[in-house]
């Protein structure tokens, strides 16, 4: 029975959440004439800039947004994490998320959820009625549940992600075409399952916005060659949001949100090279490729984006910093980071966050000791290789920001105020009249 044909003995409120990965609030709010559907949600409901999380990286952001909990509870800190007690690293996947997702709460309340293209959800959970895993999935054949979903998605040329390698080309034409084709198929799938499924929560993410921002955001902010193509893509995003909104019945509240903001990128900052040059990090080989290649005398190392770890005695396998020197060493590293300037004399780091400020929970044993939040214009990299330049440029001209994250709630009683990603899950549950324990989340309901 389709969504609009179903018969219910008792009406219960529903929510459709649409993620727009990496879309900055300023882009939408400062161009309301170009994006009338976003403007209509803001006018008839509410909209505002909110804060992302520490660190503002998609692999950490989406687990926190969809659980209402910080990485100390989710156990996911970024695209790469370290195994406890070793220098082995891994790429966190859906099974590594240690906290319940919002759709888990929905299912536990005997309600139904359809989940599509959320990053860090591979392999798909079989506890929801339908799930198509998103970013980091190995392929559509293993990312779709149940099996008949894959057949439908293949028939519409659905892709989990745009091909980012196309964005590396000087001519962005093929990349832009691929971005349009990817988001077209994503919208078609969302529209199809809006109607097909009998859901209480629909949770879907447009990831392609993040990809377009990585390769075209400077064109938008600085009137570059592809500015009009950038705006044309976002007019399509606005149109798709409007069409999805119009298809929803009155008992469904629409929420649209990004996981972080975006800014023009001027320099990539290779922090492990900076640590090496400043005497914090050394390698036991002339051609290092991984964390395990660091030498015993290393005092600190880094993971993207801007995560710094003290090589602590008793925690790291070859830790050399005694525990009684930890605070002094960390304070020194923090001061060095805060003093670092880029090629034009601008401070690279806007602020440095200590682990106790950002992370708490049962899975904070691999939390970084410090997280550097960059000033606009800097992307904090951390590859393990020797003799690279500290400051460099690459094919991308846009990068994530902690600020300027977007949230739109199509509900007259919502009030956003000083909100962040942690507030979204309890807001969804409140809108759906699903009970949860006081203090269960790091955020609070906005209704």
C-alpha positions in Angstrom: 0.0 0.0 0.0 1.5 3.4 -1.0 2.0 6.3 1.3 -1.0 8.2 0.2 -3.3 5.2 -0.1 -2.8 3.8 3.3 -5.6 3.6 5.9 -4.6 4.2 9.5 -6.7 3.6 12.6 -4.8 6.3 14.4 -3.0 9.2 12.7 0.6 9.7 14.0 2.8 12.6 12.9 5.6 11.8 10.4 8.9 13.5 9.4 10.7 13.7 6.1 14.4 14.6 6.6 16.4 15.6 3.5 20.1 16.1 3.9 22.0 18.5 1.7 25.6 17.6 2.4 27.8 20.6 2.9 25.4 23.3 1.9 26.1 26.6 3.7 23.2 28.6 5.1 24.6 31.9 3.7 24.4 30.5 0.1 20.6 29.9 0.5 19.7 32.9 2.7 21.6 35.5 0.6 20.1 34.3 -2.7 16.4 33.9 -1.8 15.3 35.1 -5.2 17.3 32.2 -6.8 16.1 29.6 -4.3 12.4 30.3 -3.7 11.6 26.9 -2.2 14.1 27.2 0.6 12.9 30.8 1.1 9.3 29.5 1.4 10.3 27.0 4.1 12.1 29.8 6.0 9.0 32.0 5.7 6.4 29.5 6.6 8.5 27.6 9.2 11.9 28.5 10.4 15.5 28.5 9.1 18.9 29.5 10.5 22.6 28.9 10.5 23.6 26.3 13.1 27.0 24.8 14.2 28.5 21.6 12.9 30.5 19.3 15.2 34.2 18.9 16.1 35.6 17.9 13.7 33.4 19.1 10.8 34.0 16.1 8.6 31.2 14.2 6.9 32.2 10.8 8.3 31.9 12.1 11.8 29.1 14.6 11.2 26.4 12.2 9.8 26.7 9.6 12.6 26.4 12.5 15.1 23.5 14.2 13.3 21.6 10.9 13.0 22.2 9.9 16.7 22.2 13.2 18.5 25.5 12.2 20.1 29.1 13.3 19.9 31.9 11.2 18.5 32.8 10.0 22.0 29.5 8.1 21.9 29.3 7.2 18.2 33.0 6.1 18.1 33.5 7.7 14.7 35.9 10.7 14.5 36.6 11.0 10.8 37.4 9.2 7.5 40.3 7.4 9.3 40.5 6.2 12.9 43.1 4.3 14.9 42.7 0.9 16.4 43.0 0.9 20.2 46.5 0.0 21.4 48.0 -0.2 17.9 49.2 2.0 15.0 46.8 0.2 12.7 44.1 2.4 11.1 40.8 1.8 9.5 38.0 3.5 7.6 34.9 3.6 9.8 31.7 2.1 8.3 28.1 1.8 9.4 28.9 -1.1 11.8 31.4 1.1 13.6 28.7 3.6 14.7 28.2 2.6 18.3 25.1 4.7 19.1 21.5 4.1 18.0 20.4 6.1 14.9 17.2 8.1 14.9 15.6 5.4 12.6 16.5 2.8 15.3 14.4 4.7 17.8 11.6 4.9 15.1 11.6 1.1 14.6 11.7 0.5 18.3 8.5 2.5 18.6 6.8 0.2 16.0 7.0 2.8 13.3 8.5 2.5 9.9 11.6 4.1 8.4 13.0 4.4 4.8 16.7 5.5 4.8 18.5 6.4 1.6 22.0 7.5 0.8 23.1 8.5 4.3 26.9 8.5 4.6 28.5 5.9 6.9 25.6 3.4 6.7 27.3 0.6 4.8 26.4 -2.3 5.0 22.6 -1.5 5.0 20.7 -2.3 8.2 18.0 -5.0 7.9 16.1 -3.6 10.8 14.4 -0.9 8.7 11.9 -1.5 5.9 14.3 -0.1 3.3 17.8 1.2 3.3 20.2 2.3 0.5 23.6 3.0 2.0 25.5 6.1 1.0 29.0 7.4 0.8 31.7 4.8 1.5 29.6 1.9 0.2 31.5 -0.6 -1.9 28.8 -0.7 -4.6 25.1 -0.6 -5.3 24.9 -4.4 -5.5 25.6 -4.6 -1.8 24.3 -1.2 -0.6 20.6 -1.8 -1.2 18.1 -3.6 1.0 15.8 -5.4 0.2 17.1 -7.0 -3.0 14.4 -5.6 -5.2 15.5 -2.1 -4.4 18.8 -2.6 -6.3 16.9 -3.7 -9.5 14.8 -0.5 -9.4 17.8 1.8 -8.7 19.8 0.2 -11.5 16.9 0.8 -13.9 17.1 4.6 -13.3 20.9 4.7 -13.4 21.2 5.5 -9.7 24.7 6.1 -8.4 25.8 6.3 -4.8 28.1 9.1 -5.5 29.4 11.4 -8.3 32.8 10.5 -9.8 35.1 13.0 -7.9 38.0 12.3 -10.3 36.1 14.2 -13.0 36.4 17.3 -10.7 40.2 17.1 -10.9 40.1 18.0 -14.6 40.7 21.7 -15.6 37.6 21.5 -17.8 34.7 20.8 -15.3 32.1 20.1 -18.0 32.1 16.3 -17.5 32.1 16.7 -13.7 29.1 19.0 -13.9 27.2 16.7 -16.2 27.9 13.8 -13.9 26.7 15.8 -10.9 23.4 16.6 -12.6 22.9 13.0 -13.6 23.6 11.8 -10.1 21.3 14.2 -8.4 18.6 13.6 -11.0 18.6 9.9 -10.2 18.7 10.6 -6.5 15.6 12.8 -6.7 13.8 10.2 -8.8 14.5 7.6 -6.2 13.4 9.8 -3.3 10.2 10.7 -5.1 9.5 7.1 -5.9 9.9 5.9 -2.3 8.0 8.9 -0.9 5.0 7.4 -2.7 5.9 3.7 -2.7 6.7 3.2 1.0 4.4 3.3 4.0 6.9 5.3 6.1 6.8 7.3 9.3 10.3 8.6 8.9 11.9 9.2 5.5 15.6 10.0 5.9 17.5 10.7 2.7 20.6 12.7 1.8 21.7 14.6 -1.4 25.5 14.0 -1.2 26.3 15.6 -4.6 26.0 19.1 -3.1 29.2 18.5 -1.2 31.0 17.3 -4.3 30.0 20.3 -6.3 31.1 22.6 -3.5 34.5 21.0 -3.3 35.3 21.8 -7.0 33.2 24.9 -7.7 32.8 26.9 -4.5 35.5 29.4 -5.3 33.8 30.0 -8.7 30.7 31.0 -6.7 32.3 33.2 -4.1 34.8 34.9 -6.4 32.9 35.1 -9.7 34.9 32.3 -11.4 34.4 30.6 -14.7 31.8 28.2 -13.5 29.7 30.5 -11.2 26.6 30.2 -13.4 26.9 26.4 -13.6 27.2 26.3 -9.8 24.1 28.4 -9.4 22.2 26.4 -12.0 23.0 23.2 -10.1 21.7 24.8 -6.9 18.5 26.0 -8.6 17.9 22.4 -9.4 18.5 21.4 -5.8 16.0 24.1 -4.8 13.4 22.9 -7.3 13.8 19.3 -6.1 13.3 20.3 -2.5 10.2 22.2 -3.5 8.7 19.3 -5.5 9.3 16.9 -2.6 7.7 19.4 -0.2 4.7 19.8 -2.4 4.2 16.0 -2.5 4.0 15.7 1.3 0.6 15.4 3.1 -0.2 17.7 6.0 0.8 15.3 8.7 4.5 15.2 7.6 7.0 17.8 8.7 9.9 18.5 6.3 13.4 19.1 7.7 16.2 20.0 5.4 19.7 20.3 6.9 23.4 20.2 6.0 26.1 18.6 8.1 28.7 21.4 7.8 29.2 24.7 6.0 31.6 25.5 3.2 34.2 28.1 2.2 36.6 28.8 -0.5 39.9 26.9 -0.2 43.2 28.7 -0.7 45.8 26.3 0.8 46.0 22.7 1.8 48.1 22.4 5.0 50.0 19.2 5.4 50.2 18.9 9.1 52.3 15.8 9.5 55.0 17.5 7.4 54.7 20.6 9.6 55.0 18.4 12.7 58.1 16.8 11.1 59.7 20.1 10.4 59.0 21.4 13.9 60.5 18.4 15.5 57.3 16.8 16.8 57.2 13.8 14.3 59.9 11.6 12.8 59.8 8.4 10.7 61.7 5.2 10.8 61.9 5.0 7.0 62.8 7.3 4.2 59.5 6.6 2.4 56.8 6.5 5.0 53.2 5.7 3.9 51.3 5.0 7.1 51.0 5.8 10.8 53.0 2.7 11.7 56.1 4.2 10.1 56.5 6.8 12.8 59.7 6.6 14.8 59.8 6.0 18.6 60.9 9.6 19.3 57.7 11.0 17.8 55.8 13.3 20.2 52.7 13.9 18.1 51.0 13.0 14.9 47.9 14.1 13.0 44.9 12.7 11.2 42.5 14.6 8.9 40.9 17.0 9.5 43.1 18.8 12.0 43.1 16.0 14.6 46.2 15.8 16.7 47.4 12.9 18.9 50.1 12.9 21.6 52.3 9.8 21.2 51.5 8.9 24.8 53.3 6.4 26.9 51.0 3.5 27.8 48.4 4.4 25.2 50.3 4.3 21.9 52.3 1.1 21.3 55.6 3.1 21.2 54.5 6.1 23.1 57.3 8.3 24.4 55.5 11.2 26.1 55.2 10.3 29.9 51.7 10.7 31.3 53.0 13.3 33.8 54.2 15.5 30.9 51.0 15.1 28.9 49.4 18.4 29.9 52.6 20.4 29.3 53.3 18.8 25.9 49.7 19.3 24.8 49.7 22.9 25.8 52.9 23.5 23.9 51.4 21.8 20.7 48.3 23.9 21.1 50.3 27.1 21.3 52.3 26.1 18.2 49.1 25.5 16.3 47.6 28.8 17.3 50.7 30.6 16.2 51.0 29.0 12.8 50.6 31.4 9.9 50.0 30.8 6.2 52.0 32.1 3.3 50.2 35.4 3.4 50.5 35.9 7.1 47.0 34.8 8.1 46.6 32.5 11.1 45.8 29.0 9.8 43.9 27.9 12.9 40.8 29.7 14.2 40.7 27.8 17.5 42.0 24.6 19.0 39.6 22.4 20.9 40.8 20.0 23.7 39.4 16.5 23.8 37.6 17.0 27.1 35.7 19.9 25.6 34.4 18.0 22.5 34.3 14.3 23.3 32.7 12.3 26.1 31.2 8.8 26.2 32.1 5.1 26.2 34.1 5.4 23.0 36.4 8.3 23.7 39.5 6.1 24.0 40.6 6.9 20.4 39.6 10.6 20.6 42.2 13.1 19.4 43.9 15.1 22.1 43.4 18.3 20.1 41.3 19.3 17.2 42.3 22.4 15.1 39.4 24.3 13.6 40.8 26.1 10.5 40.2 29.6 9.5 38.4 30.0 6.2 40.7 29.2 3.3 42.7 26.4 4.8 42.1 22.6 4.5 44.0 20.6 7.1 45.6 17.5 5.6 47.6 14.8 7.3 49.2 12.3 4.9 52.1 10.2 6.1 54.9 11.0 3.8 58.2 12.9 4.1 59.5 16.0 2.3 56.2 17.4 1.1 55.4 21.1 1.2 53.5 22.2 4.3 51.4 24.6 2.2 50.2 23.4 -1.2 47.2 23.6 -3.6 45.2 20.8 -5.2 42.3 20.3 -7.6 39.7 21.4 -5.0 38.8 25.0 -4.4 36.2 24.6 -1.7 36.4 23.1 1.8 34.2 22.3 4.9 33.6 24.9 7.6 32.4 24.5 11.2 30.1 27.5 10.9 27.4 28.3 8.3 25.7 24.9 8.6 22.1 25.1 7.3 18.9 24.0 9.0 15.3 24.4 7.7 12.2 23.2 9.6 8.8 23.4 7.9 6.9 23.7 11.2 5.5 26.9 12.7 6.3 26.0 16.3 10.0 25.3 15.7 12.6 27.7 17.0 16.2 27.1 16.1 18.2 29.7 18.1 21.7 28.5 19.1 21.5 25.0 17.7 23.9 22.4 16.4 23.8 19.0 14.7 23.1 17.2 18.0 19.6 18.9 18.2 18.3 17.3 15.0 17.6 13.7 16.2 15.6 14.8 19.4 13.7 17.3 17.2 12.7 14.5 14.8 11.6 12.3 17.6 9.6 15.1 19.3 7.9 15.9 16.0 6.9 12.2 15.7 5.7 12.0 19.3 8.3 9.3 20.1 9.4 9.2 23.7 13.1 9.3 24.7 14.9 9.6 28.0 15.8 13.1 29.3 19.5 13.6 28.8 19.8 10.8 26.3 21.2 13.1 23.6 23.8 15.8 23.5 21.3 18.1 21.9 17.7 19.1 22.7 14.5 19.4 20.7 13.9 22.6 18.8 10.1 22.3 19.0 
